[in-house]
């Protein structure tokens, strides 16, 4: 009996008559996914080069609703596909407050030891 059931399921699978369990909408690809379109459609970002490496990171696939939420919050998925980082646009609109590393009065001696580095908080 089990052999007959196996043969019938094999024939149905070959004919394409298997039940559709979790069919996902079509997948689109974009270098900068914005989340526009069908909220349930899946958009994938191609692999990006990892910092300090020759190797690319993974392909990142999310629904358009998730990509839209990232853009609204000013975030992006890092090249490693795991971490979230502030987008370039968000960092240019909201710069960090920075000040000179050394605060002091003018003078020849202090000018010799002047550091031009900045401390950003």
Biotite code that builds the C-alpha atoms (Angstrom):
import biotite.structure as struc

atoms = struc.array([
    struc.Atom([0.000, 0.000, 0.000], chain_id="A", res_id=1, res_name="UNK", atom_name="CA", element="C"),
    struc.Atom([2.749, 2.446, 0.854], chain_id="A", res_id=2, res_name="UNK", atom_name="CA", element="C"),
    struc.Atom([4.415, 1.721, -2.460], chain_id="A", res_id=3, res_name="UNK", atom_name="CA", element="C"),
    struc.Atom([1.234, 2.679, -4.318], chain_id="A", res_id=4, res_name="UNK", atom_name="CA", element="C"),
    struc.Atom([0.906, 5.901, -2.309], chain_id="A", res_id=5, res_name="UNK", atom_name="CA", element="C"),
    struc.Atom([4.519, 6.731, -3.054], chain_id="A", res_id=6, res_name="UNK", atom_name="CA", element="C"),
    struc.Atom([4.013, 6.152, -6.802], chain_id="A", res_id=7, res_name="UNK", atom_name="CA", element="C"),
    struc.Atom([0.866, 8.296, -6.856], chain_id="A", res_id=8, res_name="UNK", atom_name="CA", element="C"),
    struc.Atom([2.592, 11.166, -5.023], chain_id="A", res_id=9, res_name="UNK", atom_name="CA", element="C"),
    struc.Atom([5.556, 10.866, -7.386], chain_id="A", res_id=10, res_name="UNK", atom_name="CA", element="C"),
    struc.Atom([3.254, 11.073, -10.421], chain_id="A", res_id=11, res_name="UNK", atom_name="CA", element="C"),
    struc.Atom([1.399, 14.080, -8.988], chain_id="A", res_id=12, res_name="UNK", atom_name="CA", element="C"),
    struc.Atom([4.669, 15.866, -8.231], chain_id="A", res_id=13, res_name="UNK", atom_name="CA", element="C"),
    struc.Atom([5.922, 15.206, -11.766], chain_id="A", res_id=14, res_name="UNK", atom_name="CA", element="C"),
    struc.Atom([2.670, 16.553, -13.202], chain_id="A", res_id=15, res_name="UNK", atom_name="CA", element="C"),
    struc.Atom([2.909, 19.718, -11.110], chain_id="A", res_id=16, res_name="UNK", atom_name="CA", element="C"),
    struc.Atom([-0.277, 19.012, -9.201], chain_id="A", res_id=17, res_name="UNK", atom_name="CA", element="C"),
    struc.Atom([1.235, 19.386, -5.753], chain_id="A", res_id=18, res_name="UNK", atom_name="CA", element="C"),
    struc.Atom([-0.455, 21.836, -3.389], chain_id="A", res_id=19, res_name="UNK", atom_name="CA", element="C"),
    struc.Atom([0.944, 25.354, -3.336], chain_id="A", res_id=20, res_name="UNK", atom_name="CA", element="C"),
    struc.Atom([1.898, 25.891, 0.287], chain_id="A", res_id=21, res_name="UNK", atom_name="CA", element="C"),
    struc.Atom([3.715, 29.174, 0.718], chain_id="A", res_id=22, res_name="UNK", atom_name="CA", element="C"),
    struc.Atom([4.126, 30.815, -2.620], chain_id="A", res_id=23, res_name="UNK", atom_name="CA", element="C"),
    struc.Atom([5.892, 34.137, -2.380], chain_id="A", res_id=24, res_name="UNK", atom_name="CA", element="C"),
    struc.Atom([5.296, 37.020, -4.762], chain_id="A", res_id=25, res_name="UNK", atom_name="CA", element="C"),
    struc.Atom([7.901, 37.630, -7.462], chain_id="A", res_id=26, res_name="UNK", atom_name="CA", element="C"),
    struc.Atom([11.361, 38.726, -6.388], chain_id="A", res_id=27, res_name="UNK", atom_name="CA", element="C"),
    struc.Atom([12.843, 41.967, -7.726], chain_id="A", res_id=28, res_name="UNK", atom_name="CA", element="C"),
    struc.Atom([16.447, 43.185, -7.527], chain_id="A", res_id=29, res_name="UNK", atom_name="CA", element="C"),
    struc.Atom([17.602, 46.726, -6.765], chain_id="A", res_id=30, res_name="UNK", atom_name="CA", element="C"),
    struc.Atom([20.947, 48.242, -5.742], chain_id="A", res_id=31, res_name="UNK", atom_name="CA", element="C"),
    struc.Atom([19.077, 50.702, -3.471], chain_id="A", res_id=32, res_name="UNK", atom_name="CA", element="C"),
    struc.Atom([15.683, 49.240, -2.484], chain_id="A", res_id=33, res_name="UNK", atom_name="CA", element="C"),
    struc.Atom([13.234, 51.964, -1.457], chain_id="A", res_id=34, res_name="UNK", atom_name="CA", element="C"),
    struc.Atom([10.208, 49.882, -0.539], chain_id="A", res_id=35, res_name="UNK", atom_name="CA", element="C"),
    struc.Atom([7.925, 51.267, -3.237], chain_id="A", res_id=36, res_name="UNK", atom_name="CA", element="C"),
    struc.Atom([5.315, 48.969, -4.732], chain_id="A", res_id=37, res_name="UNK", atom_name="CA", element="C"),
    struc.Atom([3.471, 46.024, -3.275], chain_id="A", res_id=38, res_name="UNK", atom_name="CA", element="C"),
    struc.Atom([4.300, 45.845, 0.467], chain_id="A", res_id=39, res_name="UNK", atom_name="CA", element="C"),
    struc.Atom([4.407, 42.030, 0.379], chain_id="A", res_id=40, res_name="UNK", atom_name="CA", element="C"),
    struc.Atom([6.637, 41.778, -2.693], chain_id="A", res_id=41, res_name="UNK", atom_name="CA", element="C"),
    struc.Atom([10.228, 40.765, -1.996], chain_id="A", res_id=42, res_name="UNK", atom_name="CA", element="C"),
    struc.Atom([13.097, 42.954, -3.166], chain_id="A", res_id=43, res_name="UNK", atom_name="CA", element="C"),
    struc.Atom([16.702, 41.816, -2.947], chain_id="A", res_id=44, res_name="UNK", atom_name="CA", element="C"),
    struc.Atom([19.842, 43.924, -2.762], chain_id="A", res_id=45, res_name="UNK", atom_name="CA", element="C"),
    struc.Atom([22.792, 42.322, -4.553], chain_id="A", res_id=46, res_name="UNK", atom_name="CA", element="C"),
    struc.Atom([25.920, 41.462, -2.540], chain_id="A", res_id=47, res_name="UNK", atom_name="CA", element="C"),
    struc.Atom([28.136, 44.402, -1.558], chain_id="A", res_id=48, res_name="UNK", atom_name="CA", element="C"),
    struc.Atom([31.865, 44.309, -0.879], chain_id="A", res_id=49, res_name="UNK", atom_name="CA", element="C"),
    struc.Atom([32.682, 43.842, 2.768], chain_id="A", res_id=50, res_name="UNK", atom_name="CA", element="C"),
    struc.Atom([34.945, 46.477, 4.351], chain_id="A", res_id=51, res_name="UNK", atom_name="CA", element="C"),
    struc.Atom([38.593, 45.374, 4.527], chain_id="A", res_id=52, res_name="UNK", atom_name="CA", element="C"),
    struc.Atom([37.881, 42.358, 2.338], chain_id="A", res_id=53, res_name="UNK", atom_name="CA", element="C"),
    struc.Atom([37.848, 41.300, -1.283], chain_id="A", res_id=54, res_name="UNK", atom_name="CA", element="C"),
    struc.Atom([34.802, 39.149, -0.731], chain_id="A", res_id=55, res_name="UNK", atom_name="CA", element="C"),
    struc.Atom([31.220, 40.269, -1.155], chain_id="A", res_id=56, res_name="UNK", atom_name="CA", element="C"),
    struc.Atom([28.666, 39.933, 1.599], chain_id="A", res_id=57, res_name="UNK", atom_name="CA", element="C"),
    struc.Atom([25.396, 38.046, 1.227], chain_id="A", res_id=58, res_name="UNK", atom_name="CA", element="C"),
    struc.Atom([22.427, 39.004, -0.887], chain_id="A", res_id=59, res_name="UNK", atom_name="CA", element="C"),
    struc.Atom([19.848, 40.743, 1.346], chain_id="A", res_id=60, res_name="UNK", atom_name="CA", element="C"),
    struc.Atom([16.165, 40.070, 0.628], chain_id="A", res_id=61, res_name="UNK", atom_name="CA", element="C"),
    struc.Atom([13.319, 41.783, 2.477], chain_id="A", res_id=62, res_name="UNK", atom_name="CA", element="C"),
    struc.Atom([9.719, 42.716, 1.794], chain_id="A", res_id=63, res_name="UNK", atom_name="CA", element="C"),
    struc.Atom([8.997, 46.185, 0.419], chain_id="A", res_id=64, res_name="UNK", atom_name="CA", element="C"),
    struc.Atom([7.314, 47.047, 3.734], chain_id="A", res_id=65, res_name="UNK", atom_name="CA", element="C"),
    struc.Atom([10.571, 46.299, 5.569], chain_id="A", res_id=66, res_name="UNK", atom_name="CA", element="C"),
    struc.Atom([12.666, 48.319, 3.063], chain_id="A", res_id=67, res_name="UNK", atom_name="CA", element="C"),
    struc.Atom([10.248, 51.257, 3.394], chain_id="A", res_id=68, res_name="UNK", atom_name="CA", element="C"),
    struc.Atom([10.592, 51.116, 7.187], chain_id="A", res_id=69, res_name="UNK", atom_name="CA", element="C"),
    struc.Atom([14.403, 51.177, 6.861], chain_id="A", res_id=70, res_name="UNK", atom_name="CA", element="C"),
    struc.Atom([14.221, 54.283, 4.639], chain_id="A", res_id=71, res_name="UNK", atom_name="CA", element="C"),
    struc.Atom([11.745, 55.994, 6.981], chain_id="A", res_id=72, res_name="UNK", atom_name="CA", element="C"),
    struc.Atom([14.055, 55.383, 9.953], chain_id="A", res_id=73, res_name="UNK", atom_name="CA", element="C"),
    struc.Atom([17.161, 56.519, 8.030], chain_id="A", res_id=74, res_name="UNK", atom_name="CA", element="C"),
    struc.Atom([18.796, 53.103, 8.247], chain_id="A", res_id=75, res_name="UNK", atom_name="CA", element="C"),
    struc.Atom([20.421, 50.648, 5.850], chain_id="A", res_id=76, res_name="UNK", atom_name="CA", element="C"),
    struc.Atom([21.489, 47.030, 6.061], chain_id="A", res_id=77, res_name="UNK", atom_name="CA", element="C"),
    struc.Atom([25.278, 46.840, 6.302], chain_id="A", res_id=78, res_name="UNK", atom_name="CA", element="C"),
    struc.Atom([27.295, 44.981, 3.668], chain_id="A", res_id=79, res_name="UNK", atom_name="CA", element="C"),
    struc.Atom([27.534, 41.971, 5.992], chain_id="A", res_id=80, res_name="UNK", atom_name="CA", element="C"),
    struc.Atom([23.738, 41.578, 5.793], chain_id="A", res_id=81, res_name="UNK", atom_name="CA", element="C"),
    struc.Atom([23.389, 41.373, 9.581], chain_id="A", res_id=82, res_name="UNK", atom_name="CA", element="C"),
    struc.Atom([23.902, 44.803, 11.131], chain_id="A", res_id=83, res_name="UNK", atom_name="CA", element="C"),
    struc.Atom([21.897, 47.976, 10.610], chain_id="A", res_id=84, res_name="UNK", atom_name="CA", element="C"),
    struc.Atom([23.773, 51.240, 9.998], chain_id="A", res_id=85, res_name="UNK", atom_name="CA", element="C"),
    struc.Atom([22.647, 54.860, 9.529], chain_id="A", res_id=86, res_name="UNK", atom_name="CA", element="C"),
    struc.Atom([22.240, 55.755, 5.859], chain_id="A", res_id=87, res_name="UNK", atom_name="CA", element="C"),
    struc.Atom([24.570, 58.272, 4.206], chain_id="A", res_id=88, res_name="UNK", atom_name="CA", element="C"),
    struc.Atom([21.669, 60.673, 3.691], chain_id="A", res_id=89, res_name="UNK", atom_name="CA", element="C"),
    struc.Atom([20.718, 60.516, 7.372], chain_id="A", res_id=90, res_name="UNK", atom_name="CA", element="C"),
    struc.Atom([24.330, 61.143, 8.468], chain_id="A", res_id=91, res_name="UNK", atom_name="CA", element="C"),
    struc.Atom([24.649, 64.184, 6.188], chain_id="A", res_id=92, res_name="UNK", atom_name="CA", element="C"),
    struc.Atom([21.345, 65.688, 7.362], chain_id="A", res_id=93, res_name="UNK", atom_name="CA", element="C"),
    struc.Atom([22.032, 64.935, 11.058], chain_id="A", res_id=94, res_name="UNK", atom_name="CA", element="C"),
    struc.Atom([25.765, 65.501, 11.595], chain_id="A", res_id=95, res_name="UNK", atom_name="CA", element="C"),
    struc.Atom([27.294, 64.680, 14.947], chain_id="A", res_id=96, res_name="UNK", atom_name="CA", element="C"),
    struc.Atom([28.327, 67.644, 17.102], chain_id="A", res_id=97, res_name="UNK", atom_name="CA", element="C"),
    struc.Atom([32.119, 67.865, 16.960], chain_id="A", res_id=98, res_name="UNK", atom_name="CA", element="C"),
    struc.Atom([34.628, 70.074, 18.755], chain_id="A", res_id=99, res_name="UNK", atom_name="CA", element="C"),
    struc.Atom([38.414, 70.457, 18.588], chain_id="A", res_id=100, res_name="UNK", atom_name="CA", element="C"),
    struc.Atom([40.309, 67.934, 20.685], chain_id="A", res_id=101, res_name="UNK", atom_name="CA", element="C"),
    struc.Atom([42.341, 70.653, 22.412], chain_id="A", res_id=102, res_name="UNK", atom_name="CA", element="C"),
    struc.Atom([40.687, 73.725, 23.797], chain_id="A", res_id=103, res_name="UNK", atom_name="CA", element="C"),
    struc.Atom([42.962, 76.498, 24.844], chain_id="A", res_id=104, res_name="UNK", atom_name="CA", element="C"),
    struc.Atom([44.250, 79.976, 24.298], chain_id="A", res_id=105, res_name="UNK", atom_name="CA", element="C"),
    struc.Atom([46.568, 81.043, 21.532], chain_id="A", res_id=106, res_name="UNK", atom_name="CA", element="C"),
    struc.Atom([50.292, 81.243, 21.982], chain_id="A", res_id=107, res_name="UNK", atom_name="CA", element="C"),
    struc.Atom([53.439, 80.053, 20.357], chain_id="A", res_id=108, res_name="UNK", atom_name="CA", element="C"),
    struc.Atom([54.058, 77.187, 22.744], chain_id="A", res_id=109, res_name="UNK", atom_name="CA", element="C"),
    struc.Atom([50.500, 75.871, 22.558], chain_id="A", res_id=110, res_name="UNK", atom_name="CA", element="C"),
    struc.Atom([50.554, 76.199, 18.756], chain_id="A", res_id=111, res_name="UNK", atom_name="CA", element="C"),
    struc.Atom([53.462, 73.768, 18.592], chain_id="A", res_id=112, res_name="UNK", atom_name="CA", element="C"),
    struc.Atom([51.449, 71.096, 20.395], chain_id="A", res_id=113, res_name="UNK", atom_name="CA", element="C"),
    struc.Atom([48.173, 71.804, 18.629], chain_id="A", res_id=114, res_name="UNK", atom_name="CA", element="C"),
    struc.Atom([46.200, 68.778, 17.506], chain_id="A", res_id=115, res_name="UNK", atom_name="CA", element="C"),
    struc.Atom([43.776, 69.240, 14.641], chain_id="A", res_id=116, res_name="UNK", atom_name="CA", element="C"),
    struc.Atom([41.764, 66.166, 15.487], chain_id="A", res_id=117, res_name="UNK", atom_name="CA", element="C"),
    struc.Atom([38.094, 66.437, 16.351], chain_id="A", res_id=118, res_name="UNK", atom_name="CA", element="C"),
    struc.Atom([36.068, 64.764, 19.074], chain_id="A", res_id=119, res_name="UNK", atom_name="CA", element="C"),
    struc.Atom([32.580, 63.829, 17.946], chain_id="A", res_id=120, res_name="UNK", atom_name="CA", element="C"),
    struc.Atom([29.976, 62.838, 20.503], chain_id="A", res_id=121, res_name="UNK", atom_name="CA", element="C"),
])
